[in-house]
Amino acid sequence: MNVEYFFLKFFFKELERNKVKYAVLRNYEKLPYSAGGSDIDLLILPENKSLIMRKILSSISSAGGTVIGSCIWPNFWKLSILIKNRKNTSPNWVGQEIDINWGLYYKSVVSLIDTSLFEEWHIFHNGIKVVDPDLASVIGVFKEVIHNGILPERYLKKAKKIDDEKWEKISKWLAPIGVKMVYEIKDIIEKKPSHLEVKLKAIKFKLSLSIKSFLKSPLKYIFNRARHLLSKIFRFLNPPGIVISILGTDGVGKSTLISSLRPVLSSATHRAFYVKHLRPGLLPPLARFRGVKQSDVPSTNPHGSKPSGFLLSIFRASYLLFDYILGYWLIVRPKISKKPAVFIFDRYIYDMILDPIRFRIGIPGKILKWVTYLAPKPDLIICLDASPETIFLRKKELSKKEIERQISALREFAKKENRAVLISAEDSKEEVCNRVLEIICKFCLNRIKLK
């Protein structure tokens, strides 16, 4: 039994054992054998949320998963999970994202489905409760229309086959949006109107849902809209995502480690995995002002140029600092605030202290420390360590003496920086990757506890 199958099978068993009223909304064809590279979209009845949340977290933990990111909206909960293979067979780790829908709502305000009829609109698939396929296809079409103004082919094909008798049931299940709107959706599915007509329908649906909800309960509507806005502000102030920087000398294995982490963390975050070399890259490289084209890849000759003079070095350091500050708030922060994303930096501003020649900076270390102090801090810093002999054999662009100096500086940095973790890169890439994923799990567990 592979690690993904074990987790999924055990997780759904635990949901049943804990008496959680759930149904998988879509993409359940391969469950519980595999999620098929997709997130798991659960529809759960909004009864006693705090208790059910504890039960879901308990189910994930019992199935061998570790939550590395959690993002909460008023009626939606997103979880990023890492699962370790306890039997040490390949693959060692699997990532999985689970989306929890507390009922179905438009803009966290307008209900779309009658949750009191749960026993009617769910069926069983391979022993797992799933939303009726016909209902799921109609919901899929409707949500794509109102959110994006488009007709999704993947749901249309199934929805077109629904007979009139089933449409009567669906109109009952979707009673909160009104029978008239249900049959307007049916009309869209059957006639497949132009893109402009779909856009106009989307505007009409949004307006109709909002007015209906407001007239039914004005105070509740205003409260829910305010709560939705406050949840966005809270996520921006307390991002659910994490920023990780990986430090180490050339040849220690930073790029190899990132390549090993990518498939697992990308699955755990449903492709919200981002990598930057050295800096955010909001500002163009200084070399571009001299007409030199540069790509966002590590230099093959980092010490090929001499350090600049004092004033130009100050300018270089300040320019990099501004890129970190502006780039963090305009590129990184929005991504890690939106959902539990993982943002990895191959090197970071600390390299100005560890390897100043790379940046052509020739100013005292104390000034550079102040510059790095002002930059936004990563949540976690992975410092890859290895013997000078090992690194020199892997990559000979730097002298052995310079490699020794950088290793010594990195070890000293790791001792003083409480966000840093020093790990050996002498082992196989699988072992190094496993160790880093364990560190990420431990860090995220502690962070969630502190919250």
VOZABA-484620 format. One record per atom (N, C-alpha, C): residue in one letter; x, y, z. Coordinates in pm, whole numbers, plus 50000, padded with zeros to 5 digits. Layout:
% residues N
AXYZ
...
% end
This chain:
% residues 451
M500854988050000
M500005000050000
M500885012550000
N500745021349896
N501595033249893
N501115043749993
V501985053550017
V501725063250124
V500475071650097
E500215075049972
E499045083149940
E497755075249966
Y497715062849920
Y496545054349942
Y496295052150091
F497365049350164
F497225047150308
F496625059450375
F497155071250342
F496655083550405
F495195085950371
L494855085250242
L493485088250199
L492475078450258
K492805065650254
K491885055550307
K491675057550456
F492765059650529
F492675061250673
F491965074350709
F492235085050632
F491625098050659
F490105097350648
F489605091250540
F488155090350524
F487525081050626
K488245070650666
K487745061950772
K487615069550903
E488615078250929
E488585086151051
E487435096251050
L487145102050932
L486015111250922
L484725104050958
E484585091650908
E483385083650939
E483345080351088
R484495076451141
R484555072651284
R484185084551373
N484615096551331
N484335108651408
N482965114651377
K482205107551289
K480835111651255
K480775125651196
V481725128451108
V481735141251037
V480855139850913
K479885148750897
K478995148350781
K479695155450664
Y480265147450577
Y481045152850466
Y480585146750334
A480975153050223
A480835147250089
A481895153750002
V482595145649922
V483605151049831
V482885157749716
L483255170249689
L482515178349591
L482855174749446
R484145172349416
R484545169249278
R485905162449277
N486325158149157
N487615151549136
N487825139749232
Y486785131549245
Y486855120349339
Y486975106749268
E487105107049134
E487055094749056
E488075084349102
K489285088749142
K490355079349179
K490435076849329
L489625083849406
L489665081949552
L489115068249590
P489625061849698
P490675066549788
P492075062049746
Y492215056549627
Y493515051349584
Y494495062649553
S493965073749502
S494815085149471
S493945097549456
A494545109049483
A493845121749461
A494045126549317
G494865119149242
G495085122449101
G495775135649078
G496585139949175
G497285152649161
G496415164749189
S495185162549233
S494265173549260
S494135175749410
D493535187149448
D493205189149588
D491945181049619
I491655179249747
I490435172149788
I489445182749836
D488335183649763
D487335194149790
D486185188149869
L486135191049999
L485095185350085
L483995195450112
L482765190750105
L481605198550145
L481145193050279
I481135201550382
I480815197050518
I479685205650574
L478775199250641
L477655206650699
L478155216150807
P477725228850803
P478225238950898
P477595237751036
E477825226451102
E477275224251236
E478435223051335
N478465231651435
N479525231151537
N480915230851474
K481265241651404
K482515242251326
K483745238951408
S483865244851526
S485085243051606
S485305228351641
L484225221251673
L484335206951705
L484745198951582
I484115201951469
I484425194751345
I485855197651300
M486305210051318
M487685213451282
M488675204951362
R488405203451490
R489275195051575
R489255180551528
K488075175751488
K487965162051440
K488725160051309
I488655169951221
I489365169051093
I490865168951116
L491355177751202
L492785178251233
L493235165151298
S492375159551383
S492685146751447
S492735135551342
S491835136051244
S491805125951139
S493065126551053
I493515138851024
I494735140650944
I495945135351019
S496035138751147
S497155134251230
S497165119051244
S495995113151268
S495905098651283
S496295091351155
A496065097851040
A496385091850910
A497845094150872
G498615100850959
G500035102950933
G500395115950867
G499455125250860
G499715138150796
G500095148950894
T500825158850844
T501195170750923
T500725183150849
V499935191350916
V499455203850854
V500575214050855
I500995218450736
I502065228650728
I501505242450694
G500225243150666
G499605256050637
G498105255250651
S497525265650709
S496085266050731
S495575280050702
C494535280850622
C493985293850584
C492465293450602
I491935303050679
I490515302750713
I489775314950659
W488715312350585
W487735322350546
W486465319850628
P485485328950625
P484265326550704
P483595313150675
N483565308950547
N482895296250514
N483795286950433
F485095288450452
F486035280450374
F487315278650454
W487895266750443
W489115263550519
W490045255550430
K491245260450411
K492215253950323
K493375248650408
L493745236050382
L494815229550458
L495875223950363
S497135226950391
S498245221050317
S498905210750407
I499095198650353
I499515187250436
I500705180050376
L501625175950463
L502725167250424
L502535153750492
I502705142950415
I502555129450469
I503855121950449
K504415116750557
K505665109150548
K505375094250540
N506135087650454
N506025073150441
N506755066550558
R506005060550647
R506605054650768
R507355041550739
K507115035650619
K507765022950586
K509045024750505
N509445037550484
N510695040650414
N510805034550275
T509655033750205
T509685029650065
T509335041649979
S509715041349854
S509495052849766
S508005054149729
P507435066549722
P508085079049760
P508115080949912
N509085088649959
N509225090850103
N508165100450158
W507785110350074
W506825120450118
W505785122850009
V504605126650052
V503525130549961
V502915143350015
G502585152449926
G501895164749965
G500435164149923
Q499565170150003
Q498135170149970
Q497465182750023
E496645188949941
E495845200349987
E494395195750003
I493775200050113
I492365196950138
I491615210050157
D490535211750080
D489685223650091
D488385219650160
I488055226850265
I486835224250341
I485825235350312
N484675231650257
N483585241150233
N482515238950340
W482275249250420
W481215248350521
W479895252150453
G479275242350387
G478165245550300
G478735251650173
L477875257150088
L478345264049967
L477775278149967
Y478665287949956
Y478245301849963
Y478865310049851
Y478155320649812
Y478705330549720
Y479165342449804
K480465345849792
K481055356949866
K480885355350017
S480875342850065
S480745339650208
S479445344650268
V478465347950183
V477215353750232
V476005345950183
V475935343850052
V474725338449991
V474815323249980
S473915316150046
S473905301550042
S473435296749905
L474085285949855
L473745280549724
L473015267149733
I473135260149844
I472625246549853
I471885244349985
D470865236149980
D470075233150099
D470785221850175
T471515225450279
T472295215550354
T471415206250437
S470165210050460
S469275201350538
S468915188650460
L469155188850327
L468855177150243
L470105169050213
F471075169750303
F472365162850284
F472195148150248
E471285141050318
E471125126750295
E470595123750155
E469965133650091
E469425131649956
E470485133749847
W471335144249864
W472225147849753
W473655142349763
H473875132549850
H475175125849845
H475005110949815
I476015105149750
I476015090849719
I477355085049765
F477545071949746
F478805065649783
F479615061849659
H480925064449667
H481855060749560
H483075054349624
N483275041249600
N484385033849662
N484385035349815
G483195035649872
G483075036550017
G483205050650072
I483295060649983
I483455074650026
I482215082549986
K481755091150075
K480595099550044
K481005110549945
V480255111749837
V480525122149737
V479215129049700
V479325141349653
V478145148649607
V477635141949479
D476325140749467
D475715135049347
D476395141049222
P476885132749129
P477635137649012
P476885147948930
D475575146248914
D474785155948836
D474725169348907
L474475168849037
L474455181249116
L475815187949113
A476875179949127
A478235185449127
A478565192448996
S478095186648883
S478375192848753
S477635206148738
V476405206848788
V475635219448781
V476285230048869
I476685225948990
I477385235249080
I478665240249015
G479405231048949
G480645234848882
G480425245148774
V479365243248694
V479025253048588
V478655266448651
F477785265948751
F477285278248813
F478425286348876
K479295279648949
K480395286749016
K481365292948915
E481635285848805
E482525291548703
E481885303448635
V480575302948614
V479865314048550
V479905326448639
I479525325048766
I479435337048851
I480815342248894
H481795333248908
H483115337748953
H484005342448838
N483925335448724
N484845338448614
N484175342248482
G482845341148477
G482125344948355
G482415335848237
I482685323048264
I482985313648157
I482185300748174
L482065293148064
L481415280048068
L482495269248070
P482585261748178
P483635251548188
P483255238648115
E484055235048017
E483755223047936
E483735210348021
R484605209848123
R484715197448202
R483425194348278
Y482595204648309
Y481325202348378
Y480135202048280
L480265209248169
L479165210248074
L478765196648017
K479765188647982
K479525175647919
K478605167048005
K478885166548135
K478065158648227
K476705165048248
A476695178248263
A475445185448293
A474445184448178
K474925183548054
K474025182947938
K473215170047935
K473685159648005
K473025146648003
K471935145248110
I471755155648192
I470775154948302
I469365155748245
D468485146248285
D467105146348235
D466225155548320
D464995157848273
D464085167348338
D463725163148480
E463565150048501
E463225145148635
E464335148248735
K465595146748691
K466725149748779
K466845164848803
W466485172748701
W466525187348718
W465565191848828
E464455184848841
E463495188348947
E464135186149086
K464865175049099
K465575172449226
K466645183049251
I467395186249147
I468475196149160
I467915209749200
S466765213449143
S466165226449178
S465755226749325
K465375214849379
K465045213949522
K466295215049607
W467385208249564
W468645208649638
W469265222749636
L469045229949525
L469595243649513
L468525254149541
A467575250749623
A466445259749655
A466875273649702
P467975275049781
P468355288449829
P468585298749719
I468975294449598
I469235304349491
I467965307049410
G466915299049433
G465655301149363
G465495292149241
V464285287149221
V464005278149109
V464265285048975
K463905297948966
K464095305348840
K465545305448798
M466455307948894
M467875308548861
M468395294648823
V467885284248887
V468305270548854
V467995267548708
Y466795271448664
Y466425268448525
Y467095277848426
E467545289148472
E468375297748387
E469735291048363
I470235284648468
I471495277048454
I471285265548356
K470135258748367
K469805247848276
K469775252848132
D469215264648113
D469115270647980
D470515273547924
I471415278548010
I472785281447968
I473495268547926
I473295258148005
I473955245247977
I473485239547843
E472185240447817
E471625234447695
E471935242647570
K471895255947582
K472065264447464
K473505269047440
K474325268547547
K475725272647537
K475865286247467
P475425296947532
P475445310347470
P476865315647449
S476945327247384
S478235333447354
S478925338147482
H480205341247469
H480985345747586
H480395358347646
L479955367647563
L479365380147611
L478065377447688
E477235368447633
E475975365147700
E476215358647837
V477245350347845
V477595343947973
V478045354448073
K478845364048027
K479315375048114
K478125382948169
L477155385848082
L475965393448124
L475135385348224
K475035372148199
K474325363448292
K475005363348429
A476345363148428
A477105363148553
A476795375648635
I476745387148569
I476425399848637
I475015399248697
K474075393948617
K472695392748663
K472595383548785
F473275372048779
F473255362548890
F473815368749018
K474955375349005
K475605381549122
K474685391749187
L474105400349103
L473225410849154
L471995404749221
S471415394849156
S470215388449209
S470485381649344
L471625374449353
L471975367549478
L472215377449591
S472915388249560
S473235398249662
S471985405249712
I471095409249620
I469855416149658
I468965406949742
K468865394549696
K468025384749767
K468525382549909
S469815381249923
S470405379150055
S470235391450144
F470405403250086
F470285415650163
F468855417750212
L467895415550122
L466485417650158
L466025407650264
K466565395650258
K466185385350354
K466655388850495
S467895394050505
S468445397650636
S469545408050618
P469195421050616
P470175431650589
P471355431550686
L471065430050815
L472145430550915
L473095418650899
K472535406950874
K473365395050855
K474225396350730
Y473645401950624
Y474385403950499
Y475575413250521
I475335424450588
I476405434250615
I477465428050706
F477005420850807
F477955414450900
F478855404450827
N478265396150741
N479035385950669
N480005392250568
R479575402950504
R480485409850411
R481665415950486
A481375421750603
A482445427550685
A483375416650736
R482815405350774
R483625394250822
R484535388950711
H484015388450589
H484805383950474
H485995393350451
L485745406450460
L486805416350442
L487845415350554
L487365413750676
L488275412650791
L489155400250781
S488615389450724
S489425377250709
S490585379750613
K490385387850510
K491465391350417
K492535399650488
I492085409250569
I493035417750642
I493835409350741
F493155400050809
F493835391450906
F494885382850838
R494555377350720
R495525368950648
R496725376950602
F496505389650568
F497645397950525
F498545400950644
L497945402950761
L498735405650882
L499375393050938
N498725381550917
N499245368650966
N499235358650852
P500185359450760
P500165351050640
P500175336150673
P499325328450605
P499325313850627
P500485306850556
G501085313550457
G502225307750385
G503535309950457
I504605303750406
I505925305250468
I506975308950365
V508015315850414
V509165319550331
V510385312150385
I511055304850298
I512245297150336
I513415301550251
S514545304150314
S515775306950238
S516745295450258
I517465292150152
I518455281450158
I519825287450129
L520715286150228
L522055291950217
L523095280950208
G524235284350150
G525345274950140
G526285279050028
T527485273950031
T528465277349928
T528085271049794
D528665276249687
D528455270149555
D528885255549558
G528035246749504
G528375232549499
G527885224349617
V527255230949716
V526805223549834
V525505215949808
G524755219949703
G523535212549669
G522235220049688
K522255233349682
K521035241149702
K520015238449591
S520455239149467
S519545236949354
S518995222749354
T519835213149388
T519395199149394
T518325197349502
L518525203749617
L517555202949726
L516215208949683
I516265220649621
I515025227249578
I514275218649477
S515005212349385
S514375203349287
S513715191449355
S514315186549464
S513745175349538
S512505179549618
L512525191849669
L511395196849748
L510195200549660
R510465204649538
R509415210249452
R508175201249438
P508315188549394
P507085180649372
P506245178549497
V506895176849612
V506155174249737
V505445186949785
L506195198049791
L505605210449842
L504625216449742
S504835214049614
S503895218749513
S502555211449526
S502605198449555
S501375190749576
S500665195049704
A501455197349809
A500885201349938
A500175214749930
T500655223549843
T500085237049831
T499245238649704
H499035227649631
H498305227849504
H498915238149408
R500215236549390
R501045244349296
R501345258649342
A501085261849467
A501455275049520
A502875274249578
F503815270249494
F505215268449533
F506055277249441
Y506805286649501
Y507535296549423
Y509015296549461
V509855298349361
V511305298549385
V511895311149323
K512745317749399
K513485329449350
K514965327449380
H515795331449285
H517235330949310
H517685343949373
L518185343249493
L518815354349566
L517845364949616
R517035371049527
R516215382449569
R514855381949500
P513875390049546
P512545389749484
P512545393149335
G513455401949293
G513555405249151
G512555415549103
L512005423549197
L511105434249154
L511875444849076
L513065448349127
L513935457949057
L514845450248961
P515145456048846
P516015449148750
P517445448248801
P518245438448753
P519655437548793
P520395450348755
L521335454348840
L522105466548811
L522825465548678
A523255453648640
A523985451848514
A523135455848394
R521815455248409
R520935458748297
R521045473448261
F521365481648360
F521535495948331
F522765498548246
R523675488748244
R524865489848158
R524675482248027
G523425477648004
G523125470947879
G523465456247879
V523785450347999
V524135436248008
V522875428248042
K522565418247959
K521415409747984
K521785398848083
Q520925397148184
Q521145386748285
Q519865378948308
S520035366048332
S518875357448362
S518835354748511
D517675349848555
D517485347048698
D518035333148733
V519315331048708
V519985318348740
V521295321348810
P521815311948889
P523075314248959
P524225316848861
S525135325548902
S526305328648820
S527295317048821
T527915314448707
T528915303748698
T530295308748739
N530435322048751
N531725327748792
N531455339148890
P531025335949012
P530575346149106
P531665355749152
H532905351649145
H534015360249190
H534825365449073
G534165366248957
G534885370448836
G535145385348829
S534445393548910
S534615408148908
S535105413049043
K535885423849040
K536415429549164
K535355437749236
P535465438849370
P534515447049446
P534575461749403
S533425468449413
S533375482749381
S533945490949496
G534125503849471
G534585512949575
G533535514849683
F533865522649785
F532995524049902
F531625529549865
L531565540749791
L530275547049759
L529425538249669
L530055532249569
L529305523549479
L528845510749552
S529665506249647
S529275494749728
S528055497849815
I528035510049872
I526875514449951
I525635514749862
F525805519649739
F524675520349645
F524185506249612
R525115497049584
R524745483349552
R523975476849667
A524475478449788
A523835472549905
A522445478549927
S522325491649909
S521025498449926
S520035494049819
Y520515492549698
Y519655488349587
Y519075474449614
L519945465449660
L519485451949693
L518485452149808
L518765460549908
L517865461550023
L516475466349979
F516435476449892
F515145481449843
F514395470549766
D515145462449691
D514505451649617
D513885441549714
Y514595438549823
Y514055429249922
Y512805434949989
I512855447650027
I511725453750098
I510515455150005
L510715461449889
L509595463449796
L509115450149738
G510085441449702
G509725428649645
G508955419849741
Y509315420749869
Y508605412649969
Y507155417049979
W506915430149990
W505555435050012
W504705434849886
L505335435349769
L504565435749645
L504505422349571
I505455413349598
I505475400349530
I505235388849627
V506065388349732
V506025376749823
V504815377049915
R504635388149985
R503555388850086
R502165386050028
P501795391749912
P500465388549857
P500255373649832
K501315366649788
K501185352349757
K501035344049885
I501825347049988
I501745339050111
I500565343250198
S499915354750165
S498725359050238
S497455352950179
K497495350250051
K496305345149982
K495965331050024
K496995322650042
K496795308550078
K498085303250140
P498085290750190
P499315285350251
P500375281850145
A500935292150082
A501955290349979
A503325288350044
V504265282949966
V505665281650010
V506535289349911
F507285298949964
F508175307349883
F509605304249924
I510395298949830
I511775295249860
I512755304449788
F513765308949862
F514855316849806
F516125308449801
D516675307149681
D517995300949665
D519015312049692
R519565312349811
R520365323249868
R519435334249917
Y520015343649995
Y519215354650048
Y520155366350075
I519615377050130
I520425389050154
I521595386450248
Y521475375850330
Y522575372550422
Y523855369050348
D523735365450221
D524915362250142
D525815374450121
M525285386350144
M526125398350135
M527195398150244
I526885391550356
I527855390150465
I528725377750442
L528075366850400
L528785354350382
L529695354350259
D529275361350155
D530045361450030
D529935375149962
P530505385750021
P530355399349968
P530935401249828
I531975393549794
I532605395149662
I531625391949551
R530715382449576
R529705378849477
R528895391049434
F528675400149528
F527865412149502
F528715424249464
R530015422249456
R530975433149428
R530845444249532
I530685439849658
I530535449449768
I531795449349852
G532355461149875
G533565462249954
G533405472250067
I532525469050161
I532305477650279
I532405469050404
P532645475050521
P532825467450645
P531625458550677
G531885447250740
G530855437650776
G529775443350866
K530135452850955
K529145458651046
K528055466150971
I528465473150864
I527465480250783
I526545470250712
L527155459550660
L526365449350591
L525375442750685
K525755441050812
K524845435150909
K523625443950930
W523855457150931
W522735466350945
W521805465550823
V522395464150707
V521595462950584
V520735450350590
T521325439150628
T520565426750635
T519515427150747
Y519805434650853
Y518865435950964
Y517575442850920
L517685452150824
L516535459850777
L515675452250677
A516205441450621
A515465433850520
A514415424950586
P513315421850514
P512305412450567
P512955398850596
K512555392750706
K513185380150749
K512415367950695
P513115357850650
P512445345250615
P511915338750742
D510925330150728
D510415322750844
D511405312050888
L512095306350789
L513015295350816
L514225296450724
I515425294250780
I516655294950702
I517355281450710
I517495274850597
I518185262050590
I519625264550547
C520565261250634
C521995263050604
C522605249550570
L522985247650445
L523565234850402
L525065234950428
D525505225050502
D526905224150544
D527565211750484
A528845212750451
A529625201350402
A531095204650421
S531955194650412
S533385197050428
S533945204450306
P534975212550323
P535585219650210
P536025210150099
E536515198450137
E536985188650037
E535825183949949
T534685181150011
T533515176549936
T533065187049836
I532965199549883
I532485210349797
I533495213349685
F534765212949717
F535785215749616
F535755205249505
L535465192849542
L535375182249440
L534155184149350
R533075189549407
R531845191549329
R531955203549236
K532605214149286
K532635226649209
K533925234149238
K534685236849133
K536025242449155
K536145257049109
E534995264049100
E535075278249063
E535735286549172
L535585282149299
L536185289349412
L537405281649463
S538335289249518
S539515282849577
S539125275649706
K539945265949745
K539655258449867
K539675267549989
K540555277349986
K540665286850098
K539385295050111
E538845299549997
E537605307350000
E536425298750044
I536425286250001
I535365277050044
I535415275150196
E536605273350250
E536775271750395
E536265284050469
R536575295950414
R536145308450479
R534625309350480
Q533985306050367
Q532525306950358
Q531835296850449
I532395284750456
I531805274550545
I531885278950690
S533015284550729
S533195289350866
S532215300550896
A532035309650799
A531105320950818
A529665315950829
L529315305950748
L527965300550750
L527665293650884
R528615286150935
R528435279351063
R528265289451176
E529045300051171
E528945310551273
E527585317451264
F527145320051141
F525835326351119
F524715317551177
A524765304551150
A523735295251196
A523655294651349
K524805296451416
K524825296451563
K524085308451620
K524225319851554
K523685332351609
K522255335351564
E521835329751450
E520505332751396
E519495322051440
N518485326351517
N517545316451573
N516595310551468
R516505316651351
R515685310951244
R516435300451163
A517735299751183
A518575291151099
A518715277051155
V518765267451064
V519025253451099
V520165248551011
L521235243851074
L522395238851001
L522255223850983
I522305219350856
I522215204950831
I523315200650734
S523715188250746
S524775182950661
S524225179850521
A524985184150421
A524625181150282
A525515170150225
E526205162850314
E527125152250270
E526355139450233
D525135137950284
D524365125750259
D523725126350120
S522975115750085
S522305115449955
S521245126349947
K520845129849824
K519865140549808
K518515136749871
E518195123649871
E516945119249934
E516975121550085
E518115118250147
E518245119950292
E518215134750331
V518885143150252
V518885157650279
V517465163050265
C516775159150159
C515395163550136
C514495159150252
N514615146550295
N513815141550407
N514035149750533
R515305153050560
R515645160650679
R515025174650674
V515085180750557
V514525194350543
V513005194150557
L512335184150500
L510885183150513
L510475180850659
E511275173150731
E511005171250874
E511155184350950
I512165192250914
I512385205350977
I511195214550947
I510715214350823
I509565222750784
I508335218550864
C508105205450877
C506955200450954
C507035205151100
K508195203651159
K508385207551299
K508155222551317
F508715230451226
F508555244951233
F507075248751222
C506365242951125
C504965246451102
C504085242051218
L504375230451277
L503605225951394
L503765235751510
N505005240151533
N505255249751641
N504575263051614
R504575267151488
R503945279951451
R502445279251473
I501835268151434
I500395266651452
I500025266451600
K500855259951682
K500635259551828
K500695273551889
L501665281551842
L501815295151894
L500625303851860
K499995300951745
K498815308751706
K497595304751789
% end
